[in-house]
């Protein structure tokens, strides 16, 4: 899942040739990550 930086809409699949938002045409997309925090142990 990707999210458009301009219109903030979720995009499930991207075209292989064109990496653009199908709603607004913006080419700046980022991959949506799950909101799970990782726990790291320290000594």
N, C-alpha and C positions, 0 to 999 in steps of 0.2 A: 504494500500500500504506500502510495506517495501522496504528498500534500503540496498544493500550489502555494507559493509564497505570496502571490498577488491576491487571488480571490479566496484562498483558504479552503478550497474544496478538495475532497478526497478523491483520488484517482486509483482505481483498482489495477488496471493494466495499461501499459504504455505500448505504443506502436514501435516496432523494431527500427524503423527508418527515422521517424520524427519523434524527438523527445520534447513534447509540448503539452500544455494543459489543453484538453479538448473544450473547455468552457471559455477561457479568456485568451489562449494563445501564448501565455507566458512560458518561457523556457527554464525558469528557475524553480526546481522542484526539490523537495527533500523527503527522505525516507522516514516514515512515521515509525517510532519505536514504542514498544510497550512501556507502560509506566511502572515497571518493576524495578525497585532499587536493589542493587547488588550489595551484599554484605562481605566485607573484606576483613580478615583477622590480621591484627598486628601484634608483634611481640612486645 
